[in-house]
Structure formats: structure tokens, C-alpha cells
Amino acid sequence: LVLVFFNAVSGGKVFTKTNFNTLFNEAFSLLIVTYALIFVMAQGKNDMSLGGVVALAAALAAHASSISGNLVLPVALLVGLLCGLLNGLIVTEFRIDSFIATIAMSFILKGFVELLLQSGVQSIPIKMMMLDSQQLKITVAIVFGIISFILFKYTMFGKHCRAIGSRMEVCRQSGVRVKLVQYGSYVFTGLASGLVAFFFLIRSGAANIGTASNLEFNALQALMLGGVLITGGSSVKFRSAVIGSITMAALANGMTLWGVETLTQQLIKGFIFLIVIALTFERKSVEVIK
């Protein structure tokens, strides 16, 4: 419906081969991070540090490229993994609310990025930009999506994520290693962020302070548009990641083709976000701690 609407108001600009390439590029990063973020949200938790993790992973990987181009992907993934591990530590061991903890982490990580990129930009070898291709992105999106779907739908890890979102204490008393599951979900989002950082680098050719700006908000909104309850639980479906990411990308792409200004786009997204929260927030499932 979103695609059809914007195709009509933009004079048929949406359903063209060139625009579909643009649309996929906009959806790609969202797809990768939402594939992983859904494991966290299924537990009723959140990760608002995605943008910071991607920015730091891109900055350090870009620095590593001055030593060898072969280090870019491993460094990006390792940085993402370590950031995810740190998020898991803060949320599980220190018992800080995931929303607050990961927002704080985002500020910290972006501060490190500014220290690393004092000049504002860190380039990678130009030849690495040749890796940026639609075929590679489509392959990665499909393979990573299949792996994530199998983990979420058919493994104990995915089932435990949904069960924790329904009732954490029941899971704990049933023998589920809740902390280990939470660690695993944050490490997975970290790895996904590292992967996205790699593709940001080979597409733009450099890391900068604005890398992956607002990615975490777009990912959260995409999952909620796809039907994920912010409180998590057994009702969370993996298809929400695909539907929501494509819808968000189509919305941004359509507004651009329609000539909507950037600030107006942000206002529209903000209103949509509030409406989606109001419609999907399941108040009865929120546990009150006294």
C-alpha cells in the first residue's frame, strides 16, 4: 500500500529499476539489524546503541584498512561483538533498564568515534569500494535472513527469547539460563552491527561522525511497524523484521521522491512512531516492580 500510494503521488517514479536499487540499498541495513534486534525485542528488551556500534566499528575498521584491507571485515565484526558483549554485561549483570543502558552506551560509543575521527573522516582504500554490489548485498541479506529465521523459529535460543518476553521469572524457575540468552541476543545484534558497518564503509568509502545516524530508531520503528510488541513475548513473529524494514525503506524513499523535506520526513516518522506505540503497547503484560 505504501509503495502504491507513493508511486501514484510521485508520478510513477517508484516502480522503476533504478529506484528499486535505491530502495533495496535503503532497506539493506535495516534488514540486517532488524534480523538481530528482533531477538532482543522478543524478550521485552531493546538496543538503542546500534548506531553507535556501527559508527565505532566503521571507524576502527577504516583505521585497520591502513594496515591491510583484509582486516576491515574481521575488525568490524570483532568490534561489534565486543560492544554487544558489553551491552549484555550492563543489562544482565548491573540490571540497568535496557533502554536507558543502551542509550548511554550509544553516547559513549559516539564520543569514542569523535575522538578517533578528529579530522571528521577516515577513508578506506578506493579498491575496496569495488566490493559494493547489489548481488553481494542480496546474497548476504538472504543468507543472514535464513540463518536468523532458523535461529529464531526452530532453536531453543529463539524460543527462549520469546518465552523470556512472556514471563522472565517463569523461565528462570523452569531452568532457562536467562542471562546467557540475553548475552547471546546482544552479541548477535553486535555482530549484525559490525556487518552493517562493513557495508557502510565499502559503499561510502569512508567512516565519518554521522555514520549510521538514527539507525537504532529506524530499526525499532521498523519492527514495531512490522507488528512486534514493545513488550515482546510469544506473539513476536520473524516476518515482522522483513515487513517492517521494507515498509520503513519504502516510506523514506517515497517521501523523498514526492519531494518531502528532510525535517518534515522526521516529523512524519515521529508521529507514525507514536501511533504505532499507542496501538501495539500491551499494558497488561508489563510487570510492576514494587
PEFENNOR-V792748 format. One record per pair of residues at least 24 apart in sequence whose ideal C-beta (glycine too) atoms are under 10 Angstrom apart, sorted by the first residue. I is the first residue (numbers start at 1). J is the second residue. If there is no record, write none. Layout:
BEGIN
[[I/J] [I/J]]
END
This chain:
BEGIN
[[1/247] [1/250] [2/225] [2/246] [2/247] [2/248] [2/249] [2/250] [2/251] [2/253] [2/254] [3/246] [3/247] [3/250] [3/251] [3/253] [3/254] [4/250] [4/254] [5/250] [5/251] [5/254] [5/258] [6/250] [6/251] [6/253] [6/254] [6/255] [6/256] [6/257] [6/258] [6/260] [7/250] [7/254] [7/257] [8/254] [8/258] [9/254] [9/255] [9/257] [9/258] [9/259] [9/260] [10/253] [10/254] [10/255] [10/256] [10/257] [10/258] [10/259] [11/257] [11/258] [12/257] [13/253] [13/254] [13/256] [13/257] [13/258] [14/250] [14/253] [14/254] [14/257] [14/258] [16/257] [19/253] [19/254] [19/256] [19/257] [20/134] [20/253] [21/134] [22/249] [22/253] [22/256] [22/257] [23/246] [23/249] [23/250] [23/252] [23/253] [23/254] [23/257] [24/134] [24/137] [24/138] [24/141] [24/246] [24/249] [24/253] [25/132] [25/134] [25/137] [25/199] [25/203] [25/249] [25/253] [26/218] [26/245] [26/246] [26/248] [26/249] [26/250] [26/251] [26/252] [26/253] [26/256] [27/137] [27/141] [27/222] [27/242] [27/245] [27/246] [27/247] [27/248] [27/249] [27/250] [27/252] [27/253] [28/134] [28/137] [28/138] [28/140] [28/141] [28/196] [28/199] [28/203] [28/245] [28/249] [29/54] [29/137] [29/141] [29/192] [29/193] [29/195] [29/196] [29/197] [29/199] [29/200] [29/203] [29/212] [29/215] [29/218] [29/219] [29/245] [29/249] [30/196] [30/215] [30/218] [30/219] [30/221] [30/222] [30/223] [30/241] [30/242] [30/244] [30/245] [30/246] [30/247] [30/248] [30/249] [30/252] [31/137] [31/140] [31/141] [31/142] [31/144] [31/145] [31/148] [31/192] [31/196] [31/219] [31/222] [31/241] [31/242] [31/244] [31/245] [31/246] [31/249] [32/137] [32/140] [32/141] [32/144] [32/145] [32/148] [32/191] [32/192] [32/193] [32/195] [32/196] [32/199] [32/219] [32/241] [32/245] [33/189] [33/192] [33/193] [33/195] [33/196] [33/212] [33/215] [33/216] [33/218] [33/219] [33/220] [33/222] [33/223] [33/241] [33/245] [34/145] [34/148] [34/189] [34/192] [34/218] [34/219] [34/220] [34/222] [34/223] [34/226] [34/228] [34/238] [34/240] [34/241] [34/242] [34/243] [34/244] [34/245] [34/248] [35/141] [35/144] [35/145] [35/146] [35/147] [35/148] [35/149] [35/151] [35/152] [35/188] [35/189] [35/192] [35/195] [35/219] [35/238] [35/241] [35/242] [35/245] [36/80] [36/84] [36/144] [36/148] [36/151] [36/152] [36/185] [36/186] [36/187] [36/188] [36/189] [36/190] [36/191] [36/192] [36/193] [36/195] [36/196] [36/219] [36/241] [37/185] [37/188] [37/189] [37/192] [37/193] [37/216] [37/219] [37/220] [37/222] [37/223] [37/228] [37/241] [38/148] [38/149] [38/152] [38/158] [38/161] [38/162] [38/185] [38/188] [38/189] [38/219] [38/222] [38/223] [38/226] [38/228] [38/232] [38/236] [38/237] [38/238] [38/239] [38/240] [38/241] [38/244] [39/148] [39/151] [39/152] [39/157] [39/158] [39/160] [39/161] [39/162] [39/181] [39/182] [39/184] [39/185] [39/186] [39/187] [39/188] [39/189] [39/192] [39/232] [39/236] [39/238] [39/241] [40/84] [40/87] [40/88] [40/91] [40/98] [40/102] [40/161] [40/165] [40/182] [40/184] [40/185] [40/186] [40/188] [40/189] [40/223] [40/232] [41/98] [41/161] [41/165] [41/185] [41/189] [41/219] [41/220] [41/223] [41/224] [41/228] [41/229] [41/230] [41/231] [41/232] [41/233] [41/236] [41/240] [41/241] [42/152] [42/158] [42/159] [42/160] [42/161] [42/162] [42/163] [42/164] [42/165] [42/166] [42/185] [42/223] [42/228] [42/229] [42/232] [42/233] [42/234] [42/235] [42/236] [42/237] [42/238] [42/240] [43/91] [43/98] [43/160] [43/161] [43/162] [43/163] [43/164] [43/165] [43/166] [43/168] [43/171] [43/178] [43/181] [43/182] [43/185] [43/231] [43/232] [43/233] [43/236] [44/98] [44/161] [44/164] [44/165] [44/166] [44/167] [44/168] [44/229] [44/230] [44/231] [44/232] [44/233] [44/236] [44/282] [44/285] [44/286] [44/287] [45/87] [45/91] [45/92] [45/97] [45/98] [45/99] [45/101] [45/102] [45/161] [45/164] [45/165] [45/168] [45/182] [45/185] [45/186] [45/230] [45/232] [46/91] [46/97] [46/98] [46/99] [46/100] [46/101] [46/102] [46/103] [46/216] [46/219] [46/220] [46/223] [46/230] [46/232] [47/83] [47/84] [47/87] [47/88] [47/91] [47/98] [47/99] [47/101] [47/102] [47/103] [47/105] [47/106] [47/185] [47/186] [47/188] [47/189] [47/190] [47/192] [47/193] [47/216] [47/219] [47/220] [48/87] [48/98] [48/99] [48/100] [48/101] [48/102] [48/103] [48/104] [48/105] [48/106] [48/107] [48/216] [48/217] [48/219] [48/220] [49/83] [49/84] [49/86] [49/87] [49/90] [49/98] [49/101] [49/102] [49/103] [49/104] [49/105] [49/106] [49/107] [49/108] [49/109] [49/110] [49/186] [49/189] [49/190] [49/193] [49/215] [49/216] [50/80] [50/83] [50/87] [50/102] [50/106] [50/109] [50/189] [50/190] [50/192] [50/193] [50/196] [50/212] [50/214] [50/215] [50/216] [50/217] [50/218] [50/219] [50/220] [51/106] [51/109] [51/110] [51/113] [51/193] [51/196] [51/210] [51/211] [51/212] [51/213] [51/214] [51/215] [51/216] [51/217] [51/218] [51/219] [52/83] [52/102] [52/103] [52/104] [52/105] [52/106] [52/107] [52/108] [52/109] [52/110] [52/111] [52/112] [52/113] [52/193] [52/211] [52/212] [52/215] [52/216] [53/79] [53/80] [53/81] [53/82] [53/83] [53/84] [53/86] [53/87] [53/102] [53/105] [53/106] [53/109] [53/110] [53/189] [53/190] [53/191] [53/192] [53/193] [53/194] [53/196] [53/197] [53/212] [53/215] [53/216] [54/79] [54/80] [54/83] [54/109] [54/113] [54/190] [54/192] [54/193] [54/194] [54/195] [54/196] [54/197] [54/198] [54/199] [54/200] [54/207] [54/211] [54/212] [54/213] [54/215] [54/216] [55/106] [55/109] [55/110] [55/112] [55/113] [55/114] [55/116] [55/117] [55/193] [55/197] [55/200] [55/207] [55/208] [55/209] [55/210] [55/211] [55/212] [55/213] [55/215] [56/80] [56/82] [56/83] [56/106] [56/108] [56/109] [56/110] [56/111] [56/112] [56/113] [56/116] [56/193] [56/194] [56/197] [56/207] [56/211] [56/212] [57/81] [57/82] [57/83] [57/109] [57/113] [57/190] [57/191] [57/193] [57/194] [57/195] [57/196] [57/197] [57/198] [57/200] [57/201] [57/207] [57/211] [57/212] [58/113] [58/117] [58/122] [58/124] [58/193] [58/194] [58/196] [58/197] [58/198] [58/199] [58/200] [58/201] [58/204] [58/206] [58/207] [58/208] [58/211] [58/212] [59/109] [59/110] [59/112] [59/113] [59/114] [59/115] [59/116] [59/117] [59/121] [59/122] [59/197] [59/201] [59/206] [59/207] [59/208] [59/209] [59/211] [60/112] [60/113] [60/116] [60/122] [60/194] [60/197] [60/207] [61/122] [61/124] [61/194] [61/197] [61/198] [61/200] [61/201] [61/207] [62/116] [62/117] [62/121] [62/122] [62/123] [62/124] [62/125] [62/128] [62/197] [62/200] [62/201] [62/205] [62/206] [62/207] [62/208] [62/211] [63/116] [63/117] [63/122] [63/124] [63/207] [64/124] [65/122] [65/123] [65/124] [65/125] [65/128] [65/201] [65/206] [65/207] [66/122] [66/123] [66/124] [66/125] [68/125] [69/124] [69/125] [69/127] [69/128] [69/131] [72/124] [72/125] [72/128] [72/131] [72/197] [72/198] [72/201] [72/202] [73/128] [73/131] [73/194] [73/195] [73/197] [73/198] [73/199] [73/201] [73/202] [74/194] [74/198] [75/194] [75/197] [75/198] [76/191] [76/193] [76/194] [76/195] [76/196] [76/197] [76/198] [76/199] [76/200] [76/201] [76/207] [77/190] [77/191] [77/192] [77/193] [77/194] [77/195] [77/197] [77/198] [78/190] [78/191] [78/194] [79/109] [79/190] [79/193] [79/194] [79/197] [80/187] [80/188] [80/189] [80/190] [80/191] [80/192] [80/193] [80/194] [80/195] [80/196] [80/197] [80/198] [81/186] [81/187] [81/188] [81/190] [81/191] [81/193] [81/194] [82/187] [82/190] [82/194] [83/108] [83/109] [83/186] [83/187] [83/189] [83/190] [83/191] [83/193] [83/194] [84/183] [84/184] [84/185] [84/186] [84/187] [84/188] [84/189] [84/190] [84/191] [84/192] [84/193] [84/194] [85/183] [85/186] [85/187] [85/190] [86/186] [86/187] [86/190] [87/182] [87/183] [87/185] [87/186] [87/187] [87/189] [87/190] [88/179] [88/180] [88/181] [88/182] [88/183] [88/184] [88/185] [88/186] [88/187] [88/188] [88/189] [88/190] [89/179] [89/182] [89/183] [89/186] [90/186] [91/179] [91/182] [91/183] [91/185] [91/186] [92/178] [92/179] [92/180] [92/181] [92/182] [92/183] [92/186] [93/179] [93/182] [93/183] [98/182] [98/186] [99/220] [99/230] [102/186] [102/189] [102/216] [103/216] [106/216] [110/209] [110/210] [110/211] [110/212] [110/213] [113/207] [113/208] [113/209] [113/210] [113/211] [113/212] [114/209] [116/207] [116/209] [117/206] [117/207] [117/208] [117/209] [117/211] [118/209] [119/208] [120/206] [120/207] [120/208] [120/209] [120/210] [121/204] [121/205] [121/206] [121/207] [121/208] [121/209] [121/211] [122/201] [122/206] [122/207] [122/208] [122/211] [123/201] [123/204] [123/205] [123/206] [123/207] [123/208] [124/201] [124/202] [124/204] [124/205] [124/206] [124/207] [125/205] [126/205] [128/198] [128/201] [128/202] [128/205] [129/201] [129/202] [129/203] [129/204] [129/205] [129/206] [130/202] [131/198] [131/199] [131/201] [131/202] [131/203] [132/199] [132/200] [132/201] [132/202] [132/203] [132/204] [132/205] [133/202] [136/199] [136/202] [137/199] [137/202] [137/203] [140/195] [140/198] [140/199] [141/242] [141/245] [144/191] [144/192] [144/195] [145/238] [145/241] [145/242] [148/188] [148/192] [148/238] [148/241] [149/238] [149/239] [149/241] [149/242] [150/238] [151/184] [151/188] [151/238] [152/236] [152/237] [152/238] [152/241] [153/237] [153/238] [156/181] [157/181] [157/184] [157/185] [157/188] [158/185] [158/236] [158/238] [159/234] [160/184] [160/185] [161/185] [161/188] [161/232] [161/233] [161/236] [162/232] [162/233] [162/234] [162/235] [162/236] [162/237] [163/232] [163/233] [163/234] [164/232] [164/233] [165/228] [165/229] [165/231] [165/232] [165/233] [165/234] [165/235] [165/236] [165/285] [166/231] [166/232] [166/233] [166/234] [166/235] [166/236] [166/285] [167/233] [167/234] [167/285] [167/287] [168/232] [168/287] [169/287] [189/216] [189/219] [192/219] [193/219] [214/266] [214/269] [217/266] [217/269] [217/270] [217/273] [218/244] [218/245] [218/248] [218/249] [218/252] [218/269] [218/273] [219/244] [219/245] [219/248] [220/244] [220/273] [220/276] [220/277] [221/247] [221/248] [221/251] [221/269] [221/270] [221/272] [221/273] [221/276] [221/277] [222/246] [222/247] [222/248] [222/249] [222/251] [223/248] [223/276] [224/248] [224/272] [224/273] [224/275] [224/276] [224/277] [224/279] [224/280] [224/281] [225/251] [225/272] [225/273] [225/275] [225/276] [225/280] [226/276] [227/276] [227/280] [228/276] [228/280] [229/277] [229/280] [229/281] [229/282] [229/285] [230/276] [230/277] [230/280] [230/281] [230/282] [230/285] [230/286] [231/280] [231/281] [231/282] [231/283] [231/284] [231/285] [231/286] [231/287] [232/282] [232/285] [233/282] [233/285] [235/282] [235/285] [244/276] [247/272] [248/272]]
END
